């Protein structure tokens, strides 16, 4: 039986056993599998299964179904501690990634994608909950920025290896997927053996909750999920389909993203702490409007590959500012609401993700620029919502309207 340590005592353990260490190790373990899977995905599905735009749309629709069902985490944590569920989810992600290349057909790829997605989305749900429970509010933005940088640094090592060895050593998809999934499993094994079970001071509500005073957070999550799907599904696919990027070239683009994240993510955390969630999110959404409109211009005006690559990196950086959405919720939430609301928010975030990729895959066949134009409109709606966040959010002051129309407690 694992040793149980209260959070206050756990923070006095040796550094290799502390809660923040576990958060950093999990932040490293997840992208070793998921980011490597994503980097190779577009080339793998085109070469192995001859995917087109509609096929990739269906794949991502299947991938997002577990995200839509993330509310099921509330049921699971009735029987499993959140920390244990995080470990189980990472194991599923690692195993599914390792065997991805064993099933190079449409049906096989969709099945493995579903399994890895269950691991990814359940991990992300409980990871967000653990972060907000374990990190003090005054340090959360800075530490969240460092966690993003740590994940980027770990993935950087994997991507450098792919870029330098993919052609030189004639690597196979199977070899890279096996290694990346295996590394995730090794880190999980350490976390299970070395780090005790951490008990936060506030017991989490283990039932479905949907509070009216969190409505703005729910709306921002919905728009974030819808908007992000267009980037995740179609921005990378464009680089392969339109500009003919090969595996090592796609991975090199990911490397640039990682280096940028390592440099700027900690600065973004500090910016959230200094300027607040409203200004930070507004800056993100204004930038994304410009980026998506420029993506559309690539198809309308035939702009070149260098601009497309630059926009891809800039797009990725703007999305990193989404950590401000986490800290906004941390400030307005009741401590016991964090776990169930994280699950509900993940489901809300993925409502659009279930149908948008498949539908937009067909629109992509007709007009790729229209897909990016729709994304720009979504970023505009997000901007309007972000401006409703008060300068100093807290319980009872969740929106700029709270002074005139306080939200009910439920």
VENTA-V520277 format. One record per backbone hydrogen bond with DSSP energy under -0.5 kcal/mol. CO is the residue of the C=O (numbers start at 1). NH is the residue of the N-H. E is the energy in kcal/mol with one decimal. If there is no record, write none. Layout:
co=CO nh=NH e=E
co=CO nh=NH e=E
//
This chain:
co=3 nh=197 e=-2.7
co=5 nh=199 e=-2.4
co=6 nh=10 e=-2.7
co=7 nh=11 e=-1.7
co=9 nh=12 e=-1.8
co=10 nh=13 e=-1.6
co=14 nh=17 e=-2.8
co=14 nh=18 e=-0.5
co=15 nh=18 e=-0.9
co=18 nh=22 e=-1.8
co=19 nh=23 e=-2.3
co=20 nh=24 e=-2.1
co=21 nh=25 e=-2.6
co=22 nh=26 e=-2.7
co=23 nh=27 e=-2.1
co=24 nh=28 e=-1.4
co=25 nh=29 e=-2.7
co=26 nh=30 e=-2.3
co=27 nh=31 e=-0.7
co=28 nh=32 e=-1.1
co=29 nh=33 e=-1.0
co=30 nh=33 e=-1.0
co=30 nh=34 e=-2.6
co=31 nh=35 e=-1.3
co=31 nh=36 e=-0.9
co=33 nh=37 e=-2.5
co=34 nh=38 e=-2.4
co=35 nh=39 e=-2.4
co=36 nh=40 e=-1.8
co=37 nh=41 e=-1.1
co=38 nh=42 e=-0.7
co=40 nh=44 e=-2.8
co=41 nh=45 e=-3.0
co=42 nh=46 e=-1.6
co=43 nh=47 e=-2.6
co=44 nh=48 e=-3.1
co=45 nh=49 e=-1.5
co=45 nh=51 e=-1.4
co=46 nh=50 e=-0.9
co=52 nh=56 e=-2.4
co=53 nh=57 e=-1.5
co=54 nh=58 e=-2.1
co=55 nh=59 e=-2.4
co=56 nh=60 e=-2.0
co=57 nh=61 e=-1.7
co=58 nh=62 e=-2.5
co=59 nh=63 e=-2.3
co=60 nh=64 e=-1.4
co=61 nh=65 e=-0.7
co=62 nh=65 e=-0.9
co=62 nh=66 e=-0.6
co=64 nh=68 e=-2.0
co=65 nh=69 e=-1.6
co=67 nh=70 e=-1.4
co=69 nh=72 e=-2.3
co=70 nh=73 e=-2.5
co=71 nh=74 e=-1.6
co=72 nh=75 e=-0.7
co=72 nh=76 e=-2.0
co=73 nh=77 e=-2.8
co=75 nh=78 e=-1.3
co=76 nh=79 e=-2.1
co=76 nh=80 e=-2.2
co=81 nh=85 e=-2.5
co=82 nh=86 e=-2.2
co=83 nh=87 e=-1.7
co=84 nh=88 e=-2.5
co=85 nh=89 e=-2.5
co=86 nh=90 e=-2.1
co=87 nh=91 e=-2.1
co=88 nh=92 e=-2.1
co=89 nh=93 e=-2.3
co=90 nh=94 e=-2.7
co=91 nh=95 e=-2.6
co=92 nh=96 e=-2.4
co=93 nh=97 e=-2.2
co=94 nh=98 e=-2.2
co=95 nh=99 e=-1.5
co=97 nh=100 e=-1.4
co=99 nh=102 e=-1.6
co=100 nh=103 e=-1.5
co=103 nh=105 e=-1.6
co=105 nh=109 e=-3.0
co=106 nh=110 e=-2.1
co=107 nh=111 e=-2.1
co=108 nh=112 e=-2.5
co=109 nh=113 e=-2.4
co=110 nh=114 e=-2.0
co=111 nh=115 e=-2.0
co=112 nh=116 e=-2.8
co=113 nh=117 e=-2.1
co=114 nh=118 e=-1.8
co=115 nh=119 e=-1.8
co=116 nh=120 e=-2.6
co=117 nh=121 e=-2.9
co=118 nh=122 e=-2.1
co=119 nh=123 e=-2.0
co=120 nh=124 e=-2.7
co=121 nh=125 e=-2.0
co=122 nh=126 e=-2.1
co=123 nh=127 e=-2.9
co=124 nh=128 e=-2.1
co=125 nh=129 e=-1.6
co=126 nh=130 e=-2.8
co=127 nh=131 e=-2.6
co=128 nh=132 e=-2.1
co=129 nh=133 e=-1.8
co=130 nh=134 e=-2.6
co=131 nh=135 e=-2.2
co=136 nh=139 e=-1.4
co=136 nh=140 e=-1.5
co=137 nh=141 e=-0.5
co=139 nh=143 e=-2.4
co=140 nh=144 e=-2.9
co=141 nh=145 e=-2.0
co=142 nh=146 e=-1.9
co=143 nh=147 e=-2.4
co=144 nh=148 e=-2.0
co=145 nh=149 e=-2.0
co=146 nh=150 e=-2.5
co=147 nh=151 e=-2.3
co=148 nh=152 e=-2.1
co=149 nh=153 e=-2.4
co=150 nh=154 e=-2.3
co=151 nh=155 e=-2.2
co=152 nh=156 e=-2.1
co=153 nh=157 e=-1.3
co=154 nh=158 e=-1.2
co=155 nh=159 e=-2.7
co=156 nh=160 e=-2.8
co=157 nh=161 e=-1.8
co=158 nh=162 e=-1.9
co=159 nh=163 e=-2.8
co=160 nh=164 e=-2.5
co=161 nh=165 e=-1.8
co=162 nh=166 e=-2.6
co=165 nh=169 e=-2.5
co=165 nh=171 e=-0.6
co=166 nh=171 e=-1.5
co=172 nh=176 e=-1.8
co=173 nh=177 e=-2.6
co=174 nh=178 e=-2.4
co=175 nh=179 e=-2.3
co=176 nh=180 e=-2.4
co=177 nh=181 e=-2.3
co=178 nh=182 e=-2.2
co=179 nh=183 e=-2.2
co=180 nh=184 e=-1.6
co=181 nh=185 e=-1.7
co=182 nh=186 e=-1.9
co=183 nh=187 e=-2.0
co=184 nh=188 e=-2.1
co=185 nh=189 e=-2.1
co=186 nh=190 e=-1.7
co=187 nh=191 e=-2.3
co=188 nh=192 e=-2.4
co=189 nh=193 e=-2.0
co=190 nh=194 e=-3.2
co=191 nh=195 e=-1.4
co=194 nh=196 e=-0.5
co=197 nh=5 e=-3.0
co=198 nh=200 e=-0.6
co=199 nh=7 e=-2.6
co=201 nh=203 e=-0.7
co=205 nh=207 e=-0.7
co=211 nh=214 e=-1.5
co=212 nh=215 e=-1.7
co=214 nh=218 e=-2.2
co=215 nh=219 e=-2.5
co=216 nh=220 e=-2.5
co=217 nh=221 e=-2.1
co=218 nh=222 e=-2.4
co=219 nh=223 e=-2.2
co=220 nh=224 e=-2.2
co=221 nh=225 e=-2.4
co=222 nh=226 e=-2.2
co=223 nh=227 e=-2.6
co=224 nh=228 e=-2.5
co=225 nh=229 e=-1.5
co=226 nh=230 e=-0.8
co=227 nh=230 e=-0.6
co=227 nh=231 e=-1.1
co=228 nh=232 e=-3.0
co=229 nh=233 e=-2.8
co=230 nh=234 e=-2.0
co=230 nh=235 e=-0.8
co=231 nh=235 e=-1.3
co=231 nh=236 e=-0.8
co=233 nh=237 e=-0.5
co=234 nh=238 e=-2.1
co=235 nh=239 e=-1.2
co=236 nh=240 e=-1.3
co=237 nh=241 e=-3.1
co=238 nh=242 e=-2.4
co=238 nh=243 e=-1.0
co=239 nh=245 e=-2.0
co=240 nh=244 e=-1.0
co=246 nh=250 e=-2.8
co=247 nh=251 e=-2.6
co=248 nh=252 e=-1.6
co=249 nh=253 e=-1.8
co=250 nh=254 e=-2.0
co=251 nh=255 e=-2.1
co=252 nh=256 e=-1.8
co=253 nh=257 e=-1.8
co=254 nh=258 e=-2.4
co=255 nh=259 e=-2.6
co=256 nh=260 e=-2.4
co=257 nh=261 e=-2.4
co=258 nh=262 e=-2.7
co=259 nh=263 e=-1.8
co=260 nh=264 e=-3.0
co=261 nh=265 e=-2.5
co=264 nh=268 e=-2.6
co=265 nh=269 e=-2.2
co=266 nh=270 e=-1.9
co=267 nh=271 e=-2.2
co=268 nh=272 e=-2.3
co=269 nh=273 e=-1.8
co=270 nh=274 e=-2.3
co=271 nh=275 e=-3.4
co=271 nh=276 e=-0.5
co=272 nh=276 e=-1.7
co=275 nh=279 e=-0.5
co=276 nh=280 e=-1.7
co=277 nh=281 e=-2.8
co=278 nh=282 e=-2.3
co=279 nh=283 e=-2.2
co=280 nh=284 e=-2.0
co=281 nh=285 e=-2.5
co=282 nh=286 e=-2.2
co=283 nh=287 e=-2.1
co=284 nh=288 e=-2.2
co=285 nh=289 e=-2.0
co=286 nh=290 e=-1.6
co=287 nh=291 e=-2.2
co=288 nh=292 e=-2.7
co=289 nh=293 e=-2.1
co=290 nh=294 e=-2.0
co=291 nh=295 e=-2.2
co=292 nh=296 e=-2.0
co=293 nh=297 e=-1.6
co=294 nh=298 e=-1.2
co=295 nh=298 e=-0.8
co=295 nh=299 e=-0.8
co=296 nh=299 e=-0.9
co=296 nh=300 e=-2.2
co=297 nh=301 e=-3.0
co=297 nh=303 e=-0.7
co=298 nh=302 e=-0.6
co=304 nh=308 e=-1.7
co=305 nh=309 e=-2.6
co=306 nh=310 e=-2.3
co=307 nh=311 e=-2.7
co=308 nh=312 e=-2.0
co=309 nh=313 e=-1.8
co=310 nh=314 e=-2.3
co=311 nh=315 e=-3.1
co=312 nh=316 e=-1.9
co=313 nh=317 e=-2.0
co=314 nh=318 e=-2.3
co=315 nh=319 e=-1.8
co=316 nh=320 e=-1.0
co=317 nh=320 e=-0.6
co=317 nh=321 e=-0.6
co=318 nh=321 e=-1.3
co=319 nh=322 e=-1.9
co=320 nh=323 e=-1.2
co=321 nh=324 e=-2.2
co=322 nh=325 e=-1.8
co=322 nh=326 e=-0.8
co=323 nh=327 e=-1.9
co=324 nh=328 e=-1.9
co=325 nh=329 e=-1.8
co=326 nh=330 e=-2.4
co=327 nh=331 e=-1.7
co=328 nh=332 e=-1.3
co=329 nh=333 e=-1.8
co=331 nh=395 e=-0.7
co=334 nh=337 e=-2.2
co=335 nh=338 e=-1.0
co=336 nh=205 e=-2.7
co=337 nh=341 e=-2.3
co=338 nh=342 e=-2.2
co=339 nh=343 e=-1.8
co=340 nh=344 e=-2.3
co=341 nh=345 e=-3.2
co=342 nh=346 e=-2.0
co=343 nh=347 e=-1.9
co=344 nh=348 e=-2.6
co=345 nh=349 e=-2.9
co=346 nh=350 e=-1.1
co=347 nh=350 e=-0.6
co=348 nh=351 e=-1.3
co=348 nh=352 e=-0.5
co=350 nh=354 e=-1.1
co=351 nh=354 e=-0.8
co=351 nh=355 e=-0.7
co=352 nh=355 e=-0.6
co=352 nh=356 e=-3.2
co=353 nh=357 e=-0.5
co=355 nh=359 e=-2.2
co=356 nh=360 e=-3.4
co=357 nh=361 e=-1.5
co=358 nh=362 e=-1.1
co=359 nh=362 e=-0.6
co=359 nh=363 e=-1.6
co=360 nh=364 e=-2.6
co=361 nh=365 e=-1.1
co=362 nh=366 e=-0.8
co=363 nh=366 e=-0.8
co=363 nh=367 e=-3.5
co=367 nh=370 e=-0.7
co=367 nh=371 e=-1.1
co=368 nh=372 e=-1.5
co=369 nh=373 e=-2.0
co=370 nh=374 e=-2.1
co=371 nh=375 e=-1.5
co=372 nh=376 e=-1.9
co=373 nh=377 e=-1.8
co=374 nh=378 e=-1.9
co=375 nh=379 e=-2.2
co=376 nh=380 e=-1.7
co=377 nh=381 e=-1.9
co=378 nh=382 e=-2.3
co=379 nh=383 e=-1.9
co=380 nh=384 e=-1.8
co=381 nh=385 e=-2.0
co=382 nh=386 e=-2.6
co=383 nh=387 e=-1.6
co=385 nh=388 e=-1.8
co=386 nh=389 e=-1.8
co=388 nh=400 e=-2.4
co=390 nh=393 e=-0.6
co=394 nh=397 e=-3.0
co=397 nh=394 e=-0.8
co=399 nh=402 e=-1.5
co=401 nh=404 e=-1.1
co=401 nh=405 e=-3.0
co=410 nh=212 e=-0.7
//
